[in-house]
Amino acid sequence: METTGIQSELSLNTDQVRKLLVGFLRDEIRNTGTQRAVIGLSGGVDSALSAFLSAEALGKENVLGVLMPYKTSNPRSQQDAELVVKALGIQSRLVDITPMVDAFVSTIGDVERIRLGNVMARQRMIVLYDYSVREQALVVGTGNKTETLLGYTTLFGDNACAINPLGDLYKTQVWDLARAIGVPREIVEKQPSADLWEGQTDEGELGFSYREVDRLLYYMIDERRTPDELTGMGFSRSFINAVSIIIRKTQFKRRPPLIAKVSHRTVNLDFRYARDWGI
């Protein structure tokens, strides 16, 4: 059994998880009547890992990677995305979203960085879903469990997808599985960034490292430890409180839109069976 990771509580049996996720992608995508996937390749480790898993599940000929730089994007992001395309031998498309984003922004005047970043994320998803129709493919997600729990994602932007193989893996675990599956080392080891503006990093915006928050989230969410138990394990009360507040405030990003109940069976309230309907 292969286990990796610096904290034993976050260690993975990478062989087993790889097999599980490849089977998940193959079965669930084919259950919809297609066998093709489209993935937005950012040059980061998450999208790279999703691409590697999808290519293994469906075959490289059935995976399309879409590179979508903006004019302020770091050139290395595109280079690393192209490295994934080359390593896997998958099909790819390059779509410069600059004219699309700027056309919208020009109608509303100056926008702060967070609004511009949201526009970019949602424009990329417009492109991906258009390609999904053209290619008769499903959009495969790239968001990990850490980002989801912290709400570090754009609604109907980078969190939009038809199927997500990484959503139950913490960032630390994504790194470990990416190493085991053969994602290029330079992608795995580079500093995580959404590449929304020059010098932007995930951990700089969050205010803490992925490794420290992953360990807290594991005990807080997976093991349901109380704040007193967490402080007894060495976590500071201020860190616990800060992360707890973030989780509570971003709960709306983790649930479908609320529907007012007026009937006996309401979608996502009384009618939410996790099943396939004979497709």
C-alpha positions in Angstrom: 0.0 0.0 0.0 1.4 3.4 -1.0 0.9 6.2 1.4 2.2 9.8 1.0 1.9 13.1 2.7 3.5 14.9 5.6 0.6 14.4 8.0 -0.5 10.8 8.6 -4.1 11.9 9.0 -4.1 13.2 5.4 -2.1 10.4 3.9 -3.6 8.6 0.9 -3.4 5.1 -0.4 -2.7 6.7 -3.8 -3.1 3.5 -5.8 -6.5 2.9 -4.3 -7.7 6.5 -4.7 -6.4 6.6 -8.2 -8.4 3.5 -9.2 -11.5 4.8 -7.4 -11.4 8.2 -9.2 -10.7 6.7 -12.6 -13.6 4.3 -12.2 -15.8 7.1 -11.0 -15.1 9.2 -14.1 -15.4 6.4 -16.5 -18.7 5.1 -15.1 -20.5 8.4 -14.3 -19.6 10.0 -17.6 -20.6 7.0 -19.7 -23.9 6.8 -17.7 -24.9 10.1 -19.3 -24.5 8.7 -22.8 -21.2 10.2 -23.7 -17.6 9.2 -23.1 -15.9 12.6 -23.6 -14.6 15.2 -21.2 -13.7 18.9 -21.5 -11.4 20.5 -18.9 -10.2 24.0 -18.4 -6.4 23.8 -18.0 -5.0 26.6 -15.9 -1.5 25.4 -15.5 -2.2 24.5 -11.9 -2.0 21.2 -10.1 -5.7 20.7 -9.7 -6.7 21.0 -13.4 -3.6 18.9 -14.3 -4.7 16.1 -12.0 -8.2 16.2 -13.3 -6.8 15.9 -16.9 -4.6 13.0 -16.0 -7.4 11.1 -14.3 -9.8 11.8 -17.2 -7.3 10.7 -19.8 -6.8 7.4 -17.9 -10.5 6.9 -17.5 -11.6 7.8 -21.1 -8.6 7.6 -23.3 -6.6 10.6 -24.4 -8.6 10.9 -27.6 -11.7 11.6 -25.6 -10.3 14.5 -23.5 -10.2 18.1 -24.6 -8.1 20.6 -22.6 -9.0 24.3 -23.1 -6.5 27.0 -22.2 -8.1 30.3 -21.5 -5.5 33.1 -20.7 -6.4 36.7 -20.0 -4.0 39.5 -20.9 -2.7 39.8 -17.3 -2.1 36.0 -17.0 1.4 34.8 -16.1 2.9 33.3 -19.3 4.1 30.4 -17.2 0.5 29.4 -16.6 -0.1 28.7 -20.3 3.3 27.0 -20.6 2.4 24.6 -17.7 -1.0 23.9 -19.2 0.7 23.1 -22.5 3.0 20.8 -20.6 0.0 18.8 -19.5 -1.4 18.6 -23.0 2.0 17.3 -24.3 2.5 14.8 -21.4 -1.0 13.3 -22.0 -1.2 13.7 -25.8 -4.8 15.1 -25.4 -6.5 17.5 -27.8 -6.4 21.2 -26.8 -7.8 24.5 -27.7 -6.4 28.0 -26.9 -9.1 30.7 -26.3 -8.0 34.1 -25.3 -10.7 35.5 -23.1 -9.3 39.0 -23.1 -11.7 40.5 -25.7 -14.7 38.8 -24.1 -13.9 40.0 -20.6 -12.9 43.5 -21.7 -16.0 43.9 -23.8 -18.2 43.4 -20.7 -16.0 45.5 -18.3 -16.0 48.4 -20.8 -19.8 48.7 -20.2 -19.5 49.0 -16.4 -16.4 51.2 -16.0 -13.7 50.5 -13.4 -14.0 47.3 -11.5 -12.0 46.2 -8.4 -9.8 43.1 -8.7 -12.2 40.7 -7.1 -15.0 41.6 -9.5 -12.7 41.3 -12.5 -11.6 37.9 -11.3 -15.2 36.7 -11.0 -15.9 37.9 -14.6 -12.9 36.0 -15.8 -13.8 32.8 -14.0 -17.4 32.9 -15.3 -16.3 33.8 -18.9 -14.0 30.7 -18.8 -17.0 28.6 -17.9 -19.0 30.0 -20.7 -16.3 28.8 -23.0 -16.1 25.4 -21.5 -19.8 24.8 -21.6 -19.9 25.9 -25.2 -17.2 23.4 -26.0 -19.1 20.7 -24.0 -22.0 21.1 -26.4 -19.8 21.1 -29.5 -17.8 18.1 -28.4 -20.8 16.3 -26.7 -18.6 16.1 -23.6 -19.1 16.7 -19.9 -17.2 19.5 -18.1 -14.9 17.9 -15.6 -14.4 20.0 -12.4 -11.1 20.8 -10.8 -12.1 22.2 -7.4 -10.7 20.5 -4.3 -12.2 20.0 -0.8 -10.2 22.8 0.8 -11.4 25.4 -1.7 -14.9 24.2 -1.4 -15.0 24.3 2.4 -13.4 27.7 2.5 -15.6 29.1 -0.3 -12.5 30.0 -2.3 -14.3 29.6 -5.5 -16.5 31.6 -7.9 -20.1 30.5 -8.1 -21.0 29.6 -11.7 -17.3 30.1 -12.5 -14.5 27.7 -11.5 -16.9 25.8 -9.3 -19.2 24.9 -12.2 -19.0 21.4 -13.6 -20.9 18.3 -14.5 -18.7 16.0 -12.5 -15.8 16.5 -10.1 -13.2 13.9 -9.2 -11.3 16.1 -6.8 -14.0 17.5 -4.6 -13.3 15.1 -1.7 -9.6 15.6 -1.7 -7.9 18.2 0.4 -5.2 20.3 -1.4 -2.5 18.4 0.5 -4.0 15.2 -0.9 -4.2 16.6 -4.4 -0.4 17.3 -4.3 0.2 13.7 -3.1 -2.0 12.1 -5.8 -0.6 14.3 -8.5 3.0 13.2 -7.6 1.9 9.6 -7.6 0.1 9.8 -10.9 2.9 11.5 -12.8 1.9 15.2 -13.0 5.0 17.1 -14.0 7.0 18.1 -10.9 7.2 21.8 -11.8 3.4 22.0 -11.7 3.1 20.1 -8.5 5.7 22.2 -6.7 4.9 25.7 -7.8 3.1 28.1 -5.5 -0.7 27.8 -5.9 -2.3 30.8 -7.6 -5.6 31.6 -9.4 -3.5 33.9 -11.6 -6.0 36.7 -11.4 -3.4 39.5 -11.1 0.4 39.8 -10.9 1.8 38.3 -7.7 -1.5 36.8 -6.6 -1.3 33.6 -4.6 -4.0 31.5 -3.0 -2.3 31.3 0.4 -1.6 35.0 0.4 -5.3 35.8 -0.1 -6.4 33.1 2.5 -3.9 34.3 5.1 -2.7 30.8 5.9 -1.0 27.8 4.2 -2.9 24.9 2.7 -1.0 22.5 4.8 -2.0 24.1 8.1 -5.6 24.6 7.2 -6.0 21.1 5.7 -5.0 19.6 9.0 -7.5 21.8 10.9 -10.3 21.1 8.4 -9.7 17.4 8.6 -10.2 17.3 12.4 -13.0 19.9 12.3 -15.0 18.5 9.4 -14.1 14.8 9.0 -13.7 14.0 12.7 -16.1 16.6 14.0 -13.8 17.7 16.8 -15.0 20.4 19.1 -13.2 23.8 19.5 -11.9 22.7 22.9 -10.6 19.4 21.4 -8.9 21.4 18.6 -7.2 23.8 21.0 -6.0 20.8 22.9 -4.5 19.4 19.8 -2.4 22.6 19.4 -4.5 24.8 17.1 -4.9 28.4 18.2 -8.4 29.6 19.2 -8.1 32.5 16.7 -7.2 30.2 13.8 -10.1 27.9 14.7 -12.6 30.8 14.9 -11.3 32.4 11.7 -11.8 29.2 9.7 -15.2 28.4 11.3 -16.4 31.9 10.3 -15.3 31.4 6.7 -17.1 28.0 6.5 -20.3 29.5 7.9 -20.3 32.5 5.6 -19.6 30.5 2.5 -22.2 27.8 3.1 -24.4 29.3 0.3 -21.7 28.3 -2.2 -22.0 24.6 -1.3 -25.7 24.2 -1.8 -28.1 24.4 -4.8 -30.2 27.6 -5.0 -33.0 27.5 -2.4 -36.4 26.8 -3.7 -39.5 28.1 -1.9 -41.6 25.1 -0.9 -45.2 25.2 -2.1 -45.8 21.5 -3.1 -45.5 18.1 -1.5 -42.3 17.3 -3.2 -39.8 20.1 -3.8 -36.6 19.7 -5.8 -33.5 19.5 -3.5 -35.7 19.4 -0.4 -38.0 16.4 -0.6 -37.0 15.2 -4.0 -33.2 14.7 -4.1 -32.5 11.1 -4.8 -28.9 10.4 -5.8 -29.8 8.1 -8.6 -29.7 7.7 -12.4 -33.0 7.5 -14.2 -32.3 4.7 -16.6 -30.0 6.7 -19.0 
